[in-house]
Amino acid sequence: MASLTVTAKGQVTLKRELLDHLGIQPGQRVDFEKLPGGEVRVRAARPSGSIDNFLHCLDGRGKLKKPLTIDEMNTIAAAGWAGELADK
């Protein structure tokens, strides 16, 4: 079990070993969930996508640039909701 010291500002620094175990990379966010009995659950925050990430396959008029296959739609939806699509 890791033991951390709280600073005067009420902050703690998670050790690299813990961050690696959680799969957290620099710049990523961390979620904390308060549990009964004074316990806290810590996990890597998972990005939530938005419908805007899915809409990149449309042209400026809201029409599909080309017909999409089911596989293409599934890939776009999965990547968009995972926050993995950049503006295209």
C-alpha positions as CSV (number, residue, x, y, z in Angstrom):
1,M,0.0,0.0,0.0
2,A,1.4,3.4,-0.9
3,S,1.4,6.2,1.7
4,L,1.4,9.8,0.6
5,T,2.0,13.1,2.4
6,V,-0.5,15.9,2.3
7,T,1.0,19.4,1.6
8,A,0.1,22.6,3.4
9,K,-2.2,23.3,0.4
10,G,-4.1,20.0,0.9
11,Q,-2.5,18.4,-2.2
12,V,-1.0,15.0,-2.7
13,T,1.2,13.8,-5.5
14,L,0.6,10.3,-6.9
15,K,3.7,8.3,-7.4
16,R,4.7,7.2,-10.9
17,E,4.1,3.5,-9.9
18,L,0.5,4.3,-9.1
19,L,-0.1,6.4,-12.2
20,D,1.4,3.6,-14.3
21,H,-0.9,1.0,-12.6
22,L,-3.9,3.2,-13.4
23,G,-2.7,3.8,-17.0
24,I,-2.6,7.5,-16.5
25,Q,-0.3,9.6,-18.8
26,P,0.9,13.2,-18.3
27,G,-1.9,15.6,-19.2
28,Q,-4.7,13.1,-18.5
29,R,-7.4,13.7,-15.8
30,V,-8.1,11.5,-12.8
31,D,-11.5,10.7,-11.4
32,F,-12.2,10.3,-7.7
33,E,-15.3,8.7,-6.3
34,K,-16.3,9.0,-2.7
35,L,-17.3,5.7,-1.2
36,P,-18.9,4.9,2.2
37,G,-16.6,4.6,5.2
38,G,-14.2,7.4,4.2
39,E,-12.8,5.5,1.2
40,V,-12.1,6.9,-2.2
41,R,-11.9,5.1,-5.6
42,V,-9.3,6.5,-8.0
43,R,-9.3,5.8,-11.7
44,A,-8.2,7.3,-15.0
45,A,-10.9,9.6,-16.3
46,R,-12.2,8.3,-19.6
47,P,-12.9,11.0,-22.2
48,S,-16.5,11.3,-23.2
49,G,-17.1,12.2,-26.8
50,S,-19.7,14.4,-28.2
51,I,-21.9,14.1,-31.2
52,D,-19.8,16.9,-32.8
53,N,-17.0,14.3,-33.1
54,F,-19.3,12.1,-35.1
55,L,-20.4,14.8,-37.5
56,H,-17.1,15.2,-39.3
57,C,-18.4,12.8,-42.0
58,L,-20.9,15.4,-43.1
59,D,-20.3,18.2,-45.5
60,G,-21.3,21.8,-44.8
61,R,-24.9,21.2,-45.8
62,G,-25.4,18.3,-43.4
63,K,-25.2,15.7,-46.2
64,L,-22.9,12.7,-46.2
65,K,-19.8,13.2,-48.2
66,K,-20.2,9.6,-49.5
67,P,-22.3,6.7,-48.4
68,L,-20.9,4.9,-45.4
69,T,-20.7,1.2,-44.8
70,I,-21.9,-0.2,-41.5
71,D,-18.3,-0.9,-40.5
72,E,-17.3,2.7,-41.3
73,M,-20.3,3.9,-39.1
74,N,-19.3,1.7,-36.3
75,T,-15.6,2.8,-36.5
76,I,-16.6,6.5,-36.6
77,A,-19.1,6.1,-33.7
78,A,-16.6,4.3,-31.5
79,A,-13.8,6.7,-32.2
80,G,-16.0,9.8,-31.8
81,W,-17.5,8.7,-28.4
82,A,-14.0,7.8,-27.2
83,G,-12.8,11.3,-28.0
84,E,-10.3,10.0,-30.6
85,L,-11.5,12.0,-33.6
86,A,-9.8,15.3,-34.4
87,D,-11.6,18.0,-36.5
88,K,-11.3,16.8,-40.1
